């Protein structure tokens, strides 16, 4: 028996790269997949149903179950249609996987309002739209083993210097995911994030000097297919215990990131005096920061 036999998923951004690899892997494990992709370029321009149609057809040719859908996830009503497509074609919705995204990389002092809005719209609003409609269905059909799997990024977790819009959107997705983990568990939903590192159309746009600073892994580690196994696990019925967490997928490494926790805390017996604040910041909090070192950003 395959790990996802009888389950039904909507997967956005499934026409290329990581999304394509995950869609095919899920289908190979018995999952029926609504393959969504607007078919745009990496900057969000253009559009075609071709990528989603191709991936769905390849899944069918391999003996799997799939339909394509070229909806714009950032369109609220179009996102509703993705859930409706899953229910109409396959009878239910067990899993929502949000991969879709674009990049418009600039340093913060060069970024235009349009660049900011476009990336936030696809990543953050798009993830909200699909999640909102899926959550309505799951609340109405409570008691299942439902899965929300959102894609974040090391660029957000650690702050890529040339991607302020992308980093902000990806950290926004983490916050949304944690909120859903707390809100939807009563309906049988787990909500987690995947932070992938793989060679895709997006990573190919990163300048070489920035990629070197970000310690991009070797090409042997960068196959999009390497991201699929932890997604399969999260999508399965066996992952009930895992909720509200970020999982890294990089080559042959799967990482469980810590959620935010108190590192150090300074407490006053009364109202803080400013001199005491200065003293304790330097003596206690600064020591904690310098003792921990710093993280390098990842894509």
Kinemage of the C-alpha trace (Angstrom):
@kinemage 1
@onewidth
@group {chain A} dominant
@subgroup {mainchain}
@vectorlist {calphas} color= white
{ca unk a 1} P 0.000 0.000 0.000
{ca unk a 2} L 1.344 3.429 -0.980
{ca unk a 3} L 1.701 6.110 1.669
{ca unk a 4} L -1.016 8.393 0.253
{ca unk a 5} L -3.487 5.876 -1.133
{ca unk a 6} L -6.986 7.307 -1.360
{ca unk a 7} L -5.989 10.830 -0.396
{ca unk a 8} L -6.715 13.971 -2.429
{ca unk a 9} L -4.525 17.067 -2.660
{ca unk a 10} L -4.476 20.504 -4.203
{ca unk a 11} L -0.930 21.601 -4.996
{ca unk a 12} L -0.196 25.133 -6.194
{ca unk a 13} L 2.859 25.990 -8.255
{ca unk a 14} L 2.911 22.438 -9.582
{ca unk a 15} L 3.980 23.169 -13.144
{ca unk a 16} L 7.726 23.437 -12.596
{ca unk a 17} L 10.570 22.826 -10.165
{ca unk a 18} L 9.784 21.783 -6.612
{ca unk a 19} L 6.027 21.889 -7.156
{ca unk a 20} L 6.257 19.559 -10.133
{ca unk a 21} L 8.529 17.146 -8.254
{ca unk a 22} L 6.212 17.077 -5.239
{ca unk a 23} L 3.070 16.646 -7.357
{ca unk a 24} L 4.551 13.640 -9.169
{ca unk a 25} L 5.856 12.112 -5.941
{ca unk a 26} L 2.466 12.472 -4.254
{ca unk a 27} L 0.718 10.914 -7.247
{ca unk a 28} L 3.195 8.024 -7.256
{ca unk a 29} L 2.182 7.361 -3.641
{ca unk a 30} L -1.496 7.041 -4.553
{ca unk a 31} L -2.683 10.627 -4.082
{ca unk a 32} L -5.082 12.269 -6.534
{ca unk a 33} L -3.663 15.713 -7.295
{ca unk a 34} L -5.147 18.956 -8.567
{ca unk a 35} L -2.065 20.429 -10.249
{ca unk a 36} L -2.349 24.205 -10.133
{ca unk a 37} L -0.025 26.558 -11.967
{ca unk a 38} L -0.674 29.920 -13.588
{ca unk a 39} L 2.227 29.287 -15.963
{ca unk a 40} L 3.949 32.625 -15.446
{ca unk a 41} L 7.624 33.541 -15.662
{ca unk a 42} L 9.621 33.727 -12.424
{ca unk a 43} L 8.808 37.441 -12.100
{ca unk a 44} L 5.078 36.849 -12.495
{ca unk a 45} L 4.795 37.995 -16.096
{ca unk a 46} L 3.045 36.037 -18.818
{ca unk a 47} L 0.794 33.075 -18.161
{ca unk a 48} L -0.138 29.751 -19.725
{ca unk a 49} L -2.021 26.583 -18.811
{ca unk a 50} L 0.773 24.582 -20.438
{ca unk a 51} L 2.883 23.722 -17.358
{ca unk a 52} L -0.043 22.491 -15.258
{ca unk a 53} L -1.494 20.578 -18.215
{ca unk a 54} L 1.858 18.910 -18.919
{ca unk a 55} L 2.437 17.754 -15.335
{ca unk a 56} L -1.114 16.453 -14.973
{ca unk a 57} L -0.817 14.562 -18.247
{ca unk a 58} L 2.509 13.020 -17.208
{ca unk a 59} L 0.938 11.843 -13.947
{ca unk a 60} L -1.940 10.279 -15.897
{ca unk a 61} L 0.460 8.592 -18.309
{ca unk a 62} L 2.288 7.101 -15.310
{ca unk a 63} L -0.953 5.602 -14.042
{ca unk a 64} L -1.784 8.246 -11.448
{ca unk a 65} L -4.777 10.520 -10.942
{ca unk a 66} L -4.560 14.239 -11.665
{ca unk a 67} L -6.313 17.203 -13.196
{ca unk a 68} L -4.821 20.547 -14.085
{ca unk a 69} L -6.014 23.991 -13.042
{ca unk a 70} L -4.337 27.232 -14.208
{ca unk a 71} L -6.034 29.509 -11.645
{ca unk a 72} L -4.317 32.538 -10.137
{ca unk a 73} L -4.063 31.683 -6.436
{ca unk a 74} L -3.894 35.382 -5.578
{ca unk a 75} L -7.465 35.730 -6.887
{ca unk a 76} L -9.791 34.938 -3.971
{ca unk a 77} L -12.575 33.388 -6.040
{ca unk a 78} L -10.170 31.486 -8.292
{ca unk a 79} L -8.633 29.939 -5.177
{ca unk a 80} L -12.090 28.816 -4.068
{ca unk a 81} L -12.331 27.047 -7.417
{ca unk a 82} L -9.306 24.902 -6.592
{ca unk a 83} L -11.085 23.389 -3.598
{ca unk a 84} L -14.236 22.935 -5.639
{ca unk a 85} L -12.229 21.203 -8.392
{ca unk a 86} L -10.800 18.682 -5.917
{ca unk a 87} L -14.239 17.879 -4.497
{ca unk a 88} L -15.887 17.719 -7.920
{ca unk a 89} L -13.216 15.556 -9.556
{ca unk a 90} L -12.137 13.340 -6.654
{ca unk a 91} L -14.869 13.623 -4.032
{ca unk a 92} L -12.996 15.367 -1.205
{ca unk a 93} L -9.948 17.390 -0.134
{ca unk a 94} L -7.440 16.001 2.359
{ca unk a 95} L -4.303 18.033 1.664
{ca unk a 96} L -3.489 21.597 0.622
{ca unk a 97} L 0.105 22.228 -0.466
{ca unk a 98} L 1.027 25.870 -1.188
{ca unk a 99} L 4.164 26.118 -3.324
{ca unk a 100} L 3.287 28.853 -5.845
{ca unk a 101} L 5.426 31.969 -5.872
{ca unk a 102} L 7.418 34.499 -7.856
{ca unk a 103} L 10.560 36.522 -7.213
{ca unk a 104} L 11.500 40.129 -7.952
{ca unk a 105} L 14.805 40.530 -6.171
{ca unk a 106} L 16.164 43.958 -5.259
{ca unk a 107} L 18.011 45.475 -2.354
{ca unk a 108} L 15.592 47.356 -0.115
{ca unk a 109} L 16.808 50.759 -1.320
{ca unk a 110} L 16.170 49.768 -4.956
{ca unk a 111} L 12.832 47.995 -4.511
{ca unk a 112} L 9.744 49.486 -6.114
{ca unk a 113} L 6.281 49.406 -4.635
{ca unk a 114} L 5.186 47.227 -7.558
{ca unk a 115} L 7.953 44.687 -6.843
{ca unk a 116} L 6.905 44.541 -3.200
{ca unk a 117} L 3.178 44.232 -3.891
{ca unk a 118} L 3.548 41.578 -6.599
{ca unk a 119} L 5.593 39.189 -4.455
{ca unk a 120} L 3.446 39.674 -1.338
{ca unk a 121} L 0.313 39.152 -3.447
{ca unk a 122} L 1.336 35.765 -4.832
{ca unk a 123} L 3.116 34.264 -1.840
{ca unk a 124} L 1.240 35.603 1.157
{ca unk a 125} L -2.191 36.475 -0.186
{ca unk a 126} L -2.169 33.397 -2.403
{ca unk a 127} L -1.424 31.152 0.565
{ca unk a 128} L -4.162 32.854 2.572
{ca unk a 129} L -6.689 32.441 -0.239
{ca unk a 130} L -6.241 28.707 -0.737
{ca unk a 131} L -5.940 28.076 3.006
{ca unk a 132} L -9.078 30.036 3.779
{ca unk a 133} L -11.202 28.049 1.325
{ca unk a 134} L -9.682 24.722 2.352
{ca unk a 135} L -10.342 25.524 6.012
{ca unk a 136} L -14.029 26.117 5.317
{ca unk a 137} L -14.277 22.671 3.732
{ca unk a 138} L -12.327 21.022 6.571
{ca unk a 139} L -14.454 22.653 9.256
{ca unk a 140} L -17.578 21.354 7.540
{ca unk a 141} L -16.068 17.845 7.315
{ca unk a 142} L -14.310 17.812 10.674
{ca unk a 143} L -12.780 14.637 11.999
{ca unk a 144} L -10.584 13.746 9.036
{ca unk a 145} L -6.811 13.653 8.817
{ca unk a 146} L -6.381 16.920 6.963
{ca unk a 147} L -3.045 18.511 6.129
{ca unk a 148} L -2.004 22.089 5.405
{ca unk a 149} L 1.562 22.266 4.064
{ca unk a 150} L 2.884 25.742 3.292
{ca unk a 151} L 6.227 26.570 1.718
{ca unk a 152} L 8.443 29.078 3.468
{ca unk a 153} L 12.153 29.687 2.826
{ca unk a 154} L 15.485 30.117 4.535
{ca unk a 155} L 15.445 33.535 2.899
{ca unk a 156} L 12.658 34.420 5.282
{ca unk a 157} L 13.892 32.465 8.299
{ca unk a 158} L 17.335 34.092 8.147
{ca unk a 159} L 16.760 37.263 6.094
{ca unk a 160} L 18.204 37.207 2.569
{ca unk a 161} L 19.692 40.695 1.971
{ca unk a 162} L 18.552 40.990 -1.653
{ca unk a 163} L 15.032 39.653 -1.130
{ca unk a 164} L 13.183 41.867 1.358
{ca unk a 165} L 9.807 41.288 -0.317
{ca unk a 166} L 10.296 37.533 -0.621
{ca unk a 167} L 11.694 37.247 2.909
{ca unk a 168} L 8.774 39.189 4.366
{ca unk a 169} L 6.229 37.085 2.475
{ca unk a 170} L 7.847 33.828 3.545
{ca unk a 171} L 7.936 34.816 7.213
{ca unk a 172} L 4.333 35.948 6.905
{ca unk a 173} L 3.527 32.430 5.721
{ca unk a 174} L 5.172 31.022 8.853
{ca unk a 175} L 2.949 33.220 11.025
{ca unk a 176} L -0.135 32.187 9.063
{ca unk a 177} L 0.842 28.536 9.385
{ca unk a 178} L 1.279 28.781 13.163
{ca unk a 179} L -2.061 30.563 13.497
{ca unk a 180} L -3.745 27.786 11.526
{ca unk a 181} L -1.988 25.148 13.618
{ca unk a 182} L -3.660 26.617 16.702
{ca unk a 183} L -7.030 27.320 15.071
{ca unk a 184} L -7.676 24.222 12.961
{ca unk a 185} L -6.382 21.319 15.036
{ca unk a 186} L -9.854 20.852 16.560
{ca unk a 187} L -11.131 20.026 13.065
{ca unk a 188} L -8.499 17.371 12.366
{ca unk a 189} L -6.054 19.643 10.534
{ca unk a 190} L -2.293 19.792 11.032
{ca unk a 191} L -0.482 22.850 9.699
{ca unk a 192} L 3.253 22.896 8.982
{ca unk a 193} L 5.858 24.618 6.810
{ca unk a 194} L 8.526 23.258 4.491
{ca unk a 195} L 11.660 25.370 3.977
{ca unk a 196} L 13.297 23.906 0.856
{ca unk a 197} L 16.643 24.380 -0.825
{ca unk a 198} L 16.765 23.181 -4.436
{ca unk a 199} L 17.775 24.222 -7.931
{ca unk a 200} L 14.766 25.871 -9.550
{ca unk a 201} L 13.942 28.707 -11.912
{ca unk a 202} L 13.863 30.979 -8.864
{ca unk a 203} L 17.316 30.113 -7.538
{ca unk a 204} L 18.808 30.479 -11.012
{ca unk a 205} L 18.027 34.217 -10.848
{ca unk a 206} L 20.211 34.789 -7.747
{ca unk a 207} L 23.461 36.613 -8.648
{ca unk a 208} L 26.609 34.505 -8.225
{ca unk a 209} L 28.099 36.796 -5.583
{ca unk a 210} L 24.938 36.618 -3.485
{ca unk a 211} L 24.650 32.862 -3.957
{ca unk a 212} L 28.225 32.432 -2.694
{ca unk a 213} L 27.476 34.488 0.402
{ca unk a 214} L 24.400 32.347 1.037
{ca unk a 215} L 26.450 29.132 0.846
{ca unk a 216} L 24.356 27.571 -1.894
{ca unk a 217} L 24.804 23.772 -1.748
{ca unk a 218} L 26.436 21.784 -4.531
{ca unk a 219} L 24.442 20.778 -7.607
{ca unk a 220} L 24.278 17.176 -6.412
{ca unk a 221} L 22.250 18.350 -3.429
{ca unk a 222} L 19.946 20.621 -5.369
{ca unk a 223} L 17.512 18.267 -7.156
{ca unk a 224} L 13.897 19.391 -6.540
{ca unk a 225} L 12.988 15.729 -6.039
{ca unk a 226} L 14.959 15.831 -2.760
{ca unk a 227} L 12.258 18.073 -1.272
{ca unk a 228} L 9.428 15.599 -1.884
{ca unk a 229} L 10.001 12.935 0.849
{ca unk a 230} L 9.295 15.163 3.881
{ca unk a 231} L 6.259 16.578 2.093
{ca unk a 232} L 4.964 13.040 1.538
{ca unk a 233} L 5.365 12.357 5.244
{ca unk a 234} L 3.571 15.549 6.273
{ca unk a 235} L 0.761 14.739 3.829
{ca unk a 236} L 0.298 11.229 5.187
{ca unk a 237} L -2.056 10.072 7.924
{ca unk a 238} L 0.978 9.098 10.040
{ca unk a 239} L 1.960 12.737 10.700
{ca unk a 240} L -0.822 13.542 13.188
{ca unk a 241} L 1.723 14.308 15.924
{ca unk a 242} L 3.468 17.091 13.978
{ca unk a 243} L 1.753 20.487 14.044
{ca unk a 244} L 2.914 24.094 13.921
{ca unk a 245} L 6.504 23.420 12.928
{ca unk a 246} L 8.988 24.299 10.166
{ca unk a 247} L 10.784 21.442 8.417
{ca unk a 248} L 13.864 22.096 6.291
{ca unk a 249} L 14.563 20.028 3.154
{ca unk a 250} L 18.026 20.435 1.656
{ca unk a 251} L 19.617 17.655 -0.354
{ca unk a 252} L 19.894 14.577 1.841
{ca unk a 253} L 19.131 16.577 5.003
{ca unk a 254} L 15.755 16.981 6.685
{ca unk a 255} L 15.784 19.574 9.472
{ca unk a 256} L 13.390 20.310 12.310
{ca unk a 257} L 13.699 23.999 13.172
{ca unk a 258} L 13.035 25.240 16.673
{ca unk a 259} L 10.044 27.472 17.174
{ca unk a 260} L 10.711 30.803 18.855
{ca unk a 261} L 11.485 30.539 22.555
{ca unk a 262} L 12.803 32.891 25.220
{ca unk a 263} L 16.599 33.026 25.092
{ca unk a 264} L 17.232 35.466 27.941
{ca unk a 265} L 14.973 37.702 29.981
{ca unk a 266} L 15.744 40.582 32.313
{ca unk a 267} L 13.231 41.499 34.994
{ca unk a 268} L 13.042 44.543 37.243
{ca unk a 269} L 11.488 44.587 40.703
{ca unk a 270} L 9.753 47.835 39.780
{ca unk a 271} L 9.559 50.290 36.907
{ca unk a 272} L 12.721 50.141 34.845
{ca unk a 273} L 15.244 52.929 35.331
{ca unk a 274} L 16.906 53.829 32.064
{ca unk a 275} L 20.420 53.368 33.445
{ca unk a 276} L 19.510 49.838 34.531
{ca unk a 277} L 18.140 49.051 31.068
{ca unk a 278} L 21.409 50.144 29.464
{ca unk a 279} L 23.415 48.131 32.002
{ca unk a 280} L 21.420 44.914 31.629
{ca unk a 281} L 21.189 45.081 27.836
{ca unk a 282} L 24.977 45.141 27.732
{ca unk a 283} L 25.614 42.681 30.540
{ca unk a 284} L 22.876 40.107 29.906
{ca unk a 285} L 21.264 40.391 26.486
{ca unk a 286} L 24.411 41.304 24.575
{ca unk a 287} L 26.215 38.367 26.155
{ca unk a 288} L 23.440 36.033 25.009
{ca unk a 289} L 23.576 37.340 21.442
{ca unk a 290} L 27.344 37.148 21.168
{ca unk a 291} L 27.368 33.707 22.697
{ca unk a 292} L 24.990 32.291 20.106
{ca unk a 293} L 26.764 33.576 17.011
{ca unk a 294} L 24.907 34.294 13.787
{ca unk a 295} L 23.104 32.342 11.083
{ca unk a 296} L 23.834 32.579 7.385
{ca unk a 297} L 20.883 33.080 5.055
{ca unk a 298} L 19.715 30.267 2.813
{ca unk a 299} L 17.487 30.324 -0.266
